[in-house]
């Protein structure tokens, strides 16, 4: 294994160790909750069946097609496409002159990301940005504090962060 591959494996290991996940049973599905800001990949093609969480650790996270923390594929993606900086929980996207959009609007200068915004890199590489602390603050400002259904129960978190969301079927063993 070359040094670049070793670095990526170590970076992935650090991300997993620093991103606690809770699996919550909600009827016929499993919900995954992370404590820290992250991107949710919305697929890498029609044949993709996994949903992947990509933690945004404190500091800079690079995205692109070559030698980056988060590898991207697809039309319009460049080698060093953009980076996202996490400074004490404030998350900012830096487009580096490449095709990036937030909620459908082109981004040409640094842009602070907010809970739930949709990101597109290149022409068709989509992510949702989640910021659990920001979401909690937003929920607390809603009438009644809207914290979701009360019939959920916490399940132990799995070891593999790639298994982020699966349909739960009690008949499958």
ABEGO torsion letter per residue (X at the ends): XBAAAAAAAAAAAAAAAABBBBBBBBEABBBBBBABBBBBBAEBEAABABBBBBBBBBEBBBBEABGBABBBBEBGBBABABBBBBBGGBBBBBAGGBBBBBGGBBBABBBBBBBGBBBBBEAABBBBBBBAAAAAAAAAABBGGGAEBAABBBBBBBABAABABBBBBAABX
